[in-house]
Amino acid sequence: MTEDLFGGLPLPAPAATPGRPATPAGAAAEPDSPGKPARGKSVQPFPAAPALQALAARLPPHLYFGTSSWAYPGWNGHVYDGEYGDSLLSRKGLAAYSRHPLLRAAGIDRGFYGPIPLADYLSYAAQVPEGFRFLVKAPASVCDAWLRGPDGAGRLANAAFLDAEIAARDFIVPATSGLGHKCGPLLFQLSPMGPLADSAVFLERLDAFLGALPALDPALTPHAAYAVELRDPALLTPRYIRLLRRHGVRFCLSARDRLPPVPRQAAAQALMDEAGAGPLVLRWMLHAGRPYAYAEKRYAPFDRIVDDDPDTRDAIADVVARTLRAGQPAIVIVSNNAEGCAPLSCVRLAEAIVARLEG
């Protein structure tokens, strides 16, 4: 077997890691916008149309759609019933969000920018019903090989990169303790490594890191699993997939720039499940050819589909349908930057999955 899973995909030029989003969900954000009613400082869900409820009822219970964060005022009329500021939505929007028929999961992205206190995880879990799942991103302190400057460029090698002790203390223990049964994938999203992306050295370090992570307690977090997402296509090899599989860690399939398209990454998913199907962790982050900063500017305020991407949607639906047919759970996190409005992308993706399962 060739060591290239993706058929000689040309490597893109190195790029700086995108800067921090202006207001990640749950972080301290701008004050609620003046003139926008907060309705007694609570957030109301938008009433779901019967057709949307019927669509959700046709999906298997082990499919979990979610969005990458939830504090978006532009979702008024889709998820929220009213005009709310992003600060209020980040703190109290989850209860309304979880009333959407399709949204049974959510990505907690703010953890990438710094450790989240246990109290915040407890608050998140208290706002959503049983059966809800969170995908939580580990801090950049252990996921980025570089210490970066304000422009996102790597300045110095990060000595804490893939440090299991820091990961356990700042991420795994508070996330699992606070979210409990609602904890889903614990994601190590590894930033682009640039000149540090030596395959042999990286795999040796990743092997040691995964081997040192604490075992997850099935009594406390029966739905949690470790997952890794790479941003360097040259490292997505069969040897990497076999290493994850040996440690019981899931490959995170990520539809975004700098990575091969979903059908090629599906080869990695197939290799991961060669000895038997397992859970699917999939994130639809960016439209092909749309860098992060460009998408943020083009799609704001994220209230409609701007760039329909049927090819990526169909490829994702194929992977999800295969997982569900095998009786395995699938957690699918969608970003506004995929097409312009994550909740609407989830609706179209749900329709595509239903068509495959019922066809």
HELIX and SHEET records of a PDB file:
HELIX    1   1 PRO A   50  ALA A   57  1                                   8    
HELIX    2   2 PRO A   73  TRP A   75  5                                   3    
HELIX    3   3 ASP A   86  LYS A   92  1                                   7    
HELIX    4   4 LEU A   94  TYR A   97  1                                   4    
HELIX    5   5 ARG A  110  TYR A  113  5                                   4    
HELIX    6   6 LEU A  118  GLN A  127  1                                  10    
HELIX    7   7 ALA A  140  CYS A  143  1                                   4    
HELIX    8   8 ALA A  164  ALA A  167  1                                   4    
HELIX    9   9 ALA A  168  ILE A  172  3                                   5    
HELIX   10  10 VAL A  173  LEU A  179  1                                   7    
HELIX   11  11 GLY A  180  LYS A  182  5                                   3    
HELIX   12  12 GLY A  194  LEU A  196  5                                   3    
HELIX   13  13 SER A  199  ALA A  212  1                                  14    
HELIX   14  14 PRO A  233  LEU A  235  5                                   3    
HELIX   15  15 PRO A  238  ARG A  246  1                                   9    
HELIX   16  16 VAL A  262  MET A  272  1                                  11    
HELIX   17  17 TYR A  292  TYR A  299  1                                   8    
HELIX   18  18 PRO A  310  ARG A  325  1                                  16    
HELIX   19  19 ASN A  336  GLU A  339  1                                   4    
HELIX   20  20 ALA A  342  GLU A  358  1                                  17    
SHEET    1   A 9 LEU A  63  SER A  68  0                                        
SHEET    2   A 9 LEU A 103  ILE A 108  1                                        
SHEET    3   A 9 ARG A 133  LYS A 137  1                                        
SHEET    4   A 9 CYS A 183  GLN A 189  1                                        
SHEET    5   A 9 ALA A 225  GLU A 229  1                                        
SHEET    6   A 9 ARG A 250  ALA A 255  1                                        
SHEET    7   A 9 LEU A 280  TRP A 284  1                                        
SHEET    8   A 9 ALA A 330  VAL A 334  1                                        
SHEET    9   A 9 LEU A  63  SER A  68  1                                        
SHEET    1   B 2 TRP A 146  ARG A 148  0                                        
SHEET    2   B 2 GLY A 154  ALA A 157 -1                                        
END                                                                             
